[in-house]
Amino acid sequence: MKHYTVTFQPDQVSVSIHAGATILEAASQVDIVLNTTCGAQGTCGKCTVNIQPEDTAVLACQHTVDCDMIVRIPDTSRFYRQQILLHGIDRQIRLAPNITKIFLSDPPAIQKLLTIKVGDTLSHIHPLSDGLTQLYKGLVSTGNTDGVTALLHQLPDCERPDATCYNYLTFEQGDTTARLFGIAVDIGTTTVVAKLMDFASGNCIATAATANPQIRFGDDVISRVAFAKTDQQLNEIHEVIIGALNTLIDQLCREAAVFNNEIYEMVLAGNTAMNHIFLRFPIHQLGQAPYEPYSTKSHQRSSAEMKLNINPAGSIYTIENIAGFIGADTTAAALAVGMDIVRPMTLLVDIGTNGELVLGTKDKMYAASCAAGPALEGARITQGSRAVEGAIEAVVINDADIDIDVIGFKPPASICGSGLIDALAVLLELGVVDYTGAFADADKLKETLPPAIFDRLTEHNGEKAFRLTDNASKDLPEVVLTQRDFRQAQLAKGAIRAGIQLLVQKMGITEQDIDQILLAGAFGNYIRRESACRIGLLPNLPIERIHFVGNAASSGAQLALLSGSFRNTACDLAAKIEYVELANEMDFQMFFADAMLFD
């Protein structure tokens, strides 16, 4: 099957994708999330893009790729810029960060300094005490500053007209009010994503990501919890993530031409273990029943205390956890997709090493964590990898054979999670794999399969396998899937589906009563909905009910950074969501056994 190159503007990123794929599919493969309110049915018109150079307007979910093309994406068609950063989901967001700057060119003006209620409108004009006025005048007269950074901290009660928390950070020379930035961070088990935000506009001006270097202590949460059993080991794994964050901070500053000391606040979301390691809280209890967190509260630290390379007086804020295995990343994701206001029955699914689920409406919500393991992120698969260049990310059936899409413009060398799900769906559809996950009888397959596909049946290290590539002429190893790979995928998908079924039971509904499924996480944005339903990872619902929301944890952290009111909403959500410990539920093993089978 022929492949074409699609280049997206103004992002200036390109992807090679098979003929017949939609522009929406191509966009998802380079982490561009478009508005698809109608579930990519072509009825809402919100994913409109423009094909260059004629600037022809088409629907990304309907227009197929049949040549090399350049596609311009307007802001109004982007999910994050339109719905998350500006409007949320059916709500307005007022830009109201907890940090601001005030420039006072005339010293007497401090007598009429406006006191600002964080997250609210301007309130009281309130004179300051003689002592604070004299302090300001003294700093000005000695040439230390021409202005004040942020709001004054710890004003006496008599000078506080409300319960506002004032944050005084530092004094700076001149009018620097236009240089005010913050960073939102999602500390994932596998990946760390940081976004540099401009407080003045609310825009993300740079993004940086890296593999979580803690992976050397174990590729899942339990392994890292087991490692950090002493204070010395906890400190060691803590310093590793601090080093990674400082590297990302420096990268963001270089990319956006921002100085480190112009960054005044960071908001972090991560699962409970990542949160505790970052804060250096004890985590040994997370590895044994009843898996209690040391703290579920939000916490604030200084950048100097955390040794993070932003303004030395900067603030570090961590979002609330929900339970031992439902952390701040889930709280942030629920905030981003509007679980606090949603009326339809909604299932939020974040697929990763630890699959997190939230089911409910604004009135009642249940959450659970599924120990899916790292198979869907490429680990423990014979030739699996993360979504790196050369990884197979999609598998499709053509007339007489299969075809693959590969990340980047490289020969195929591995397979990542989205490709694994696609491949399983294809092999189930072809009958190569039966409902138990076992290879079907080769003699019967010879009668039913096209010759080109039958020839892909092989062996790998004594195991039955299916060959995805033909690399003999490229001097590269073949990429294959083995029987053992199928079992690893079954364990992962079985854990997630069983968790969904148990929450559905708790809610007193059926899977068909779920009005919408929101797929979160970087990985969730890449999988094909049809494939996820075909292998039974997700309930067999109409495709239009399934929506991609990208890295919602990162987006929720951005909301908490940009708005004090959304920070309060995150706190309320964490308290409202009811955690279900799957291991304590009698029906979980039954659901898990059933979910191991392919539908």
N, C-alpha and C positions, 0 to 999 in steps of 0.2 A: 504494500500500500504506500502511496506517495505521501511524503511529509512536506509541510510548508512552514515558513517562518513568519510568526506574527510579532510585530514590534508595537509596544504600547507607549503612547505619549500622554502626558509629559514625563512619564516615569523613566523612559529610555531603557526599558527592559525588553528582552526578546525571548521567545519560546518556540521550539520546534514541535509541531503537533501533527497528528495524522489527518489526512483529508477527511472531511465529513464531520469533524469535531466542531462544536460551536465556539464562537468568540468567548462566551461565558466560561466554557471549559478551559480555553487557553488562558484566560485571565486568572482563573483560580490556580493554575499551575505556577504562576509567578506571584502568588500571594496578593492579588488585587481582588478585593471583595466588592461586588456590585450589588445594587438594590435589586432584589428579586422577590418582591412582595407576593406575587402570584405563584411563586414556586416554579419559576422558569417556564410558565405556560404561554407566555407571550401576550397576556391580557392586561397587565398593569402599565406597561410602557415605561417603567422606571429604570430599565437597564440600557437606555439608548446610548449608543456610541457613534462616533463619526469615522468613516473610512476615508483615509487620505489618498490622493491629494484633492479629490472632488468634494471632501467633507460630507459625504453621503451619510445620512442618519439611518441606522439600522438597530434592531433589537439584538443585543448580545446573546440572549438566550435562544434566538431563533436563526440567526445568520450563521451559516456554516462556512468553514474555511476551505476554499477551493483554489487558493493561490497565495503567494507571499503577499503580506499586506501590512500596512501601517494603520494603527487604530488610535484615535484620540479619545480619551475618556473625560467627559466633563465632570466637575465636582458634584453636580446634582445626581449623578448616577452611581456615585461611590457610597457604599454602605456606611463606612466609618465617618467620612467627612460630613455626610448629610445627616445621618441618623444618630450616630453615637456622639460625635464631638459637638454638634450644634443642637440637635433636637432630641437625642435619645430615641426611645421608641414611644411615640405618641405623647411626648412631653417636651417642655422647653427647658433648656439649661441656661442659667444666667452665669456668665463668667465672673466668678467671685473667689479667687484663690485666697488662701489664708495668709499669704505674704503680699505686701504691696510696698511701694516707695512713695515718699512725699518729699518734694523739693521746696525748701523755704529760702528764697533769696533775700528776704528782708527779716532780720532777727525779730523785730517786734511782732511779726506775723504769728509767732508761736503762741501769742496770747489768744489767738482765735483759731487754733488748730482744730480742724474737723475731726471728731472721733467717729470712726466708721465701724459699724457692727458687721462682723465677718459674715459673709453670705447674705447680707441684707442691704437695704438701701441706706444712703447717708442719713444719719439720725441727728445727733445733738451737736450744736456748736458749744464747746465747753472750754472755758479758760483753764490753763494749767497753773499749778502752784508757782510761787516765786522761786522756790528751790530749783524746780525743773527749768524754769525760764532762765535763771542765772547759769545753770549748767550749760544750756544751749548757747547762751551768749558768750560764755567763757570759751567754749570749743570754737566758736566762730572767731572770736578775737585772737585766739592763738593760731588761727589758720588751719586747724585740724579738719574742718569740714565746712561746706557751704550748704549742706542739706542733711536730711534725716532719712535713713533707710528703714523701711517697714513701720509698723506702729509701735508706740512706746509700750514697754513691758512693765507689768507689775505696778500700775498706777494705784495710788491709795484708793480705798473704797469710796471716799468722799469725792473723788474725781472720776469715778466710773458710773455713768448714768445707766448702765445695764450690765448684763453678765458676760459681756464680750471678753474674750481672751486676747490680750494685746501681745504681740511679739515684737520686741525690740531686738534687732540683730546687730547692726553696726552703723557707724557714720562713714560717709564717703565724701570725697572732694567733688564739687561741681554737681550739675544736674545729670544724674545717671538713671533717671526714672524709666527710660526706654530700654534699659539693659537689665531685664529681670526674667530669669529662666528657672525651670524646674525639670526634674526627670521622673518619669513613671517607669517602674521596673516590674517585670514578671519573672520571678525566679522559679523556673520549672525544673523538674528532676533531670530532664535531658538538656534543655535549652534555656538560656537567659536572654531576655529581650529588654532593651532599654530605649525609651523614646524621650528626646529632648523637646520640651514644650516651652513656647513663648507665652508668658503670662499676659502680655499686652493684647495679643490677638487670639489666644487659645489654640493656635496652630502647632502641629508637630513639625519641627524644622529639621529633625535628623533622627534616624533610627539605627541602632546597632544591635547585633546579636552574636552570641557565641555559644558553643557547647558548654554545658555546666562542667567545669573541671573537677567537680567532686565525684565524677564518674569513676575516677581511679580508686575510690573507696567502695564502689559497688554501683551497679547500673540500676538499682531500684532503691526505694526509700528504706526498706527493711535492712538492706545491707549497710546503708550509711548509719542507720540508728544503731546497729550492732557494732559498728566500728567505734562510734563516739561514746564509748562506755566509761571513759575516764575524762577528767577535766582537761588533761593534756591533749588527748585525742580530739575532744570537742573543740578545743582551741585551734588545733591543726586544721580541721575541716572547715572551721569558721574563717580562718585566715585565707583559705583557698578561695572562698566565694568573695571575700572582700577584695582580694587581688583581681579577680575577674571583673568585679564591678568597677574598680578603678581603671582598668584597661578600657572598658566600655565608655566610661565617662570621658577619658582622654580622647577616644575615637570620635565621640559625639562632638566634643569641643573643636577638634580639628576640622570635621566635616562642615560644621555650621559657623566657623570663625567666631566662637564664643570663648571667653576666658573662664577658667574653672571657678574663679571667685565671683562670677556673675550668676552662678547657679546657687539658689538659696534654699531649695527644698527638694527632697526626694520622697516619693510614695512607693512603697513596695508591697507586692502581693506574691504569695507563694503558698504551696501546701504547708501543712502544719510543721512537718519536719524541716522543710527549708526555712520556714519562718523562725523556728526555734534555733536552728544552727546559726542563722544570721544574727539573732539576738543573744546568742550564747546561753540559751536556756537549757536546762537538763532535758535530754531526749530519751534516756534509757527506758523510761516508762512507756514510750510509744511502741516499744517492741514486745510488750507483754500485756496480757489482759489485765484490766479492762481498757488499755490503750488511752489513758487519760492524758490530755495535753497539760503542760505546765501552766499555760495561760491561753485564754481565747480572746483576751482584750486587745485593743489597739495599743501601740506603744510609740512614744516619741523619744528620740535620742538626738544628741548633737552630732554634727558631722565630725567634729574633732574626736569625740568619744568613740565613734565607729571607724575612725581613720579612713574616711572617704574623701576623695579629692575634689570637694566643692568648697564654697565659701566656708572658712573656718568656723563661722558662727551659724552655719546653715542647720536646717532642721531635717531629721529623718523620721518618717512616719510609716508605721506598718499597719495594714488593714486587719480587721478582726478575723480570727479563725472561728470555725463553727464547732469542730470536734477534733478528735485525734487524727482522723484521716480525711477530714473535710476542712480545708484550710482557707486562708485569705484569698487564694486564687479563685475558689468557688464563690466566695462572697463577692469578689470583684466582678466575676462573670455574671452572676445574678443581677448585680447592679447595672451592668452594661446593657443587658437585654431587657431590663425593666420588669423583673419579676415582682417588684413591689407594687406595680400598677397593672399587671397583666390580668385580663379577665378570661380568655380562652384557656382550656386545660393545656399546659405547656410542659414539655419535657426538654430540659437543657442537658446536653450530653457533651462532656469534654473527654475525648478519647486520647489516652496516653498511657504511660507506664502504670499510672494509677487512674482508672476511669472514674470521673466524678459525675454524679447524676443529681439533678434537682427536678422534682415533679410537683406541679400544683398550679395554683392561681395566687393572686394577691391575698386571698383570704386564708389559705392553708398550703404549706409546702413541706415536702419530705425530701431528704437528701441521703445519699449513700455513696460509699467509695468501693470500687471494685478493683481487686488486685489483678489487673489484666496482665501484668508483666510487660516486658519490653518487646515482645514479638511484633506488635503492630508498629513499632518504631524501628524495625529492621534487625534488632538484636536477637540472638539465639536462633536465627534463620541461617541456613547453611551459607548462602551467599547474600545475606541481608545487609543493609546499611541504612543510615539515615538518608534524608532527601538531599543527596549531594550530587555533583556532576557525575554522569555516567550511571546513575541509578535508574532502573526501570520504574516509571511512576504510573503507567497505565498499560493495560493489556486489553485488546479488543479482538473480536472474531471478524475476519473478512470472508470472502466467498469460499475459499478453499484452505485457508490457513489462519494463523493468528498474527497479529501485528502488535508492536509495542511502541510506546513513547518513552523517550529517555531524557533525563534532565540535562540541560546544557547541550552543547554540540559535540558530544563525546560518544565513543563506542560504548555499548552497554557492558557494564562490569559488575553490577550488583542489582538488588531489588529492594525498594523501600516499602513502607507500610501500605501506601495507596496502591502500588503495583501488586502487592501480595493479595490484597482484598479483591482487586480486579481479576487476578489470575485464578483465584479460587472460584470466583463466580463463573468465569469462562469454563473452567474445568468441570464444574458441576453442570453447567448448561450442555457441555459436550458429552457428558456421561463418563468422562475419564476418571472422575472421583465420585463415589456414591455418597449417600446421605450420612454414612458413618464416618466419612473422611478417608476411606480406604480406596486404593486404586482398584478400578474395575478389572475384570478378567481381560487379558490382552487379546485372546482369540476372538472374543465377542466384539471388542473394540475395532479389530481389523475389518470387521464386516460393516461397521457403522461410521467410522471416521474417514474423512478425506485422507488420502495417502500422505499429504504433506504434514498433517497433524499427527497421524499415527507414527510417522517416522520420528517424531519428537519424544516418544516413549523411550526411556533409556535406563541406565543404572548409574548410581553415584556411590562409590565406596560400598558396594554390595547392597545398596538400597534401591528400590524402585524409585524412579524420578521422571520428571517431565522437563524437557529442554526448552527454554524460552528463547534462546539465541542461537545463532549460527556463526560462531566466532572463529571457526577453524582457519579462515583465510586472513584473519586479523591478528593472529598470534596472541589471542586473549583466551582465558578460560571460559568455558561455556557457563552461562547462568542457568541453573537448574533449581527446581523445587522438588524436595524429597518427601517421602512419607512422614518423616519426623517433622519437617516444616509444617505439614498440614496439621499435625497434632498440636504444635505450638500455637498455631493460629486458632485452632479450636478452643484451646484453654483460654486464650485472650477473649475471643468473641463470646464464649460461653459465660465467662464471669460478668461481662458487661450486660448481656441479654438477661441473665438471671437476676441481676440487680434491678433492671428495668421492670421485670415481671413482678418482683417482690414489692417495689414501690407502687406499682399499679394495684396490687392486691391491698396494700396499706391504704391507698386512697379510696378503695371501694369502687373501682371502675374497671373497664376492660381496656386492652390496648387500642381498640377501635375508637374509644372515647377520647383519645389524645388528639387535640385539635392541631397542634403544631409541635414539631421536633426541631430544636435549634442545635445545630452541630457547631461546637466551639473548639477552640484550640487550633494551633497551626496545622496539625495533622487533619483535623476534621474538615478543613477547607479544601483539602486535596482529594478526598475520597469521592467516588462516584456514588450517588444515592442509590442507583439501581443495583450496584454491586453489593453495597452494604445490606440492602434488604434481601438480596438473593442468597447471601450466605447466612442470613439470620442474625447479623450483628444488630440490626434495627428491626423494629416491628414492621410487618408487611402492610404499610399504610400507603395511600395514594402519594405519589412522589411530590405533588404540589404542597403537601403538608410539611415537607422537610426543607429546612432553610439553613444556609451556611452563615455563621456570624463571625468567622475568623477567630483571631486571638482575643476573645472577649475578656479574659483576665487582664490583659494589657490595657484594653480599652477602659475597663472599670477602674484600673489604677489611674489612668489619665483623668477620668471624671473626678475621682477623689482628690487629685492634685489640683484641678482647675476650679473646683467648687466645694466650699465648706459645707453647703447644704447636702451635696451628694455624699460627702464624707459621713455626715450624720445618717443619711439613708442607708449606707453600707452597715453602719452599726446596728440599725434597726433590723435590717435583713438578717444579719448574723444571729440575732436573738430570736427571730421569728421562725427561721428554718429549723425543722425538727429532724435531728439526725437519727438514722436507722443503722444500727450495727448489724450488718448482714450475717456475721458469724454467729450471732445469738438468735437468729430467726430459724425456727424449726423447718420451714419449707424451703430454705435456701438451697440445700443440697439436692432436693428433688428438682427445683427449677434449674439448677446448674447442670445436672445430668441430662435433662431434656435439651437444654440450650447447647450442649456440646454437639448435638446432632445438627446437620445442615438441613434447613427447611426444604 
